């Protein structure tokens, strides 16, 4: 198996935090050949651990942020050919959340 995936059922905030803590304790970053990131309940961008150990500073809209050094490999793992626009009919947002300033 290339990597381990566990689906997390989000039934309460504390239970989710406990499940994530247990998952991370069972699979240490230092001993794993691969690593990934969680986005809501999905494990994504599973890449060689080295990709997550090397960072660079980038500028975006006048602010500085750290990101993985190999941005090409990271973006390609998430989006495939990220430099190619999808067909017009597929250019829609995929987020189903609403955010508000309070």
Secondary structure, 3 states (H helix, E strand, C coil): CCCCCCCCCCCCHHHHHHHHHHHHHHCCCCCCCEEEEEECCEEEEEEEHHHHHCEEEEEECCEEEEEECCHHHHHHHHHCCCCCCCCHHHCCCCCCCCCCCC
